[in-house]
Amino acid sequence: METWRVLAAVITGPAVSLVGLALATNFRGVTEWHVRRSMSTAGVLRRVPPWRWLPDVPHEERLARFILLERVIGVAIAVAGIMILLTVAYSVLTGQPMRTVK
């Protein structure tokens, strides 16, 4: 079994899980900070014609919706990190190499 893949997965798994948990729990306001930053960066897209069918809602309501969406995405990212750890644990215990996409 290639050792570098196991080491990469052992490092990547917890890192991905921690990022996902930080987003899902809004740890120290990281989710709100990221959403505010994303909205200010994408502010030029506010008047693009494909989005004109969206209702004009107050800024705080849009912010709350995006924060909720990002928290749900954070849960999915945390689950992906856990799956990485389970995959590497299974491959180490069984002695089978980790499958790669070819």
C-alpha positions in Angstrom: 0.0 0.0 0.0 1.3 3.4 -0.9 2.1 5.3 2.3 1.8 8.8 0.9 -1.9 8.2 0.1 -2.6 7.1 3.6 -0.8 10.1 5.1 -2.5 12.5 2.7 -5.9 11.0 3.7 -5.1 11.2 7.4 -4.2 14.9 7.0 -7.0 15.8 4.6 -9.8 14.0 6.5 -9.6 15.9 9.7 -8.9 19.2 7.9 -12.0 18.8 5.7 -14.1 17.8 8.8 -12.9 20.8 10.8 -13.7 23.2 8.0 -17.2 21.7 7.6 -17.9 21.8 11.3 -16.7 25.4 11.5 -19.2 26.3 8.7 -22.0 24.2 10.1 -21.8 25.6 13.6 -20.9 29.1 12.6 -17.8 28.8 14.9 -16.7 32.3 15.9 -18.8 33.7 13.1 -16.8 32.1 10.3 -20.0 31.3 8.3 -21.4 34.8 8.6 -18.0 36.3 7.7 -17.7 34.1 4.6 -21.2 34.8 3.4 -20.8 38.6 3.9 -17.5 38.5 2.1 -19.0 36.4 -0.8 -22.0 38.7 -1.1 -19.8 41.8 -1.3 -17.6 40.1 -3.9 -20.6 39.0 -6.0 -22.3 42.3 -5.5 -21.7 43.2 -9.2 -23.9 40.3 -10.2 -26.9 41.8 -8.4 -28.2 43.5 -11.5 -27.5 40.8 -14.1 -30.6 40.0 -16.1 -30.9 36.2 -15.4 -31.5 37.0 -11.8 -34.1 39.7 -12.3 -36.9 37.3 -11.8 -35.9 36.9 -8.1 -37.9 39.0 -5.8 -36.2 41.9 -4.2 -35.9 40.9 -0.6 -34.2 42.9 2.2 -30.4 42.5 2.5 -30.7 40.9 6.0 -33.2 38.3 4.8 -30.9 37.4 1.9 -28.0 37.2 4.3 -29.9 34.9 6.6 -30.9 32.6 3.7 -27.3 32.3 2.5 -26.0 31.7 6.0 -28.5 28.8 6.4 -27.5 27.4 3.0 -23.8 27.6 3.9 -24.4 25.9 7.2 -26.1 23.0 5.3 -23.2 22.8 2.9 -20.9 22.8 6.0 -22.7 19.7 7.2 -22.1 18.0 3.9 -18.4 18.9 3.9 -18.0 17.6 7.5 -19.6 14.3 6.4 -17.2 14.1 3.5 -14.3 14.5 5.8 -15.6 11.7 8.0 -16.0 9.5 4.9 -12.4 10.1 4.0 -11.3 8.9 7.5 -13.5 5.9 7.3 -12.1 5.0 3.9 -8.5 5.2 5.0 -9.3 3.3 8.2 -10.9 0.5 6.2 -8.0 0.3 3.7 -5.4 0.2 6.5 -7.3 -2.5 8.4 -8.0 -4.7 5.4 -4.6 -4.1 3.7 -6.3 -3.3 0.4 -5.1 -0.2 -1.5 -7.4 2.8 -1.6 -9.3 2.9 -4.9 -8.4 5.7 -7.3 -10.3 7.1 -10.2 -8.7 6.4 -13.5 
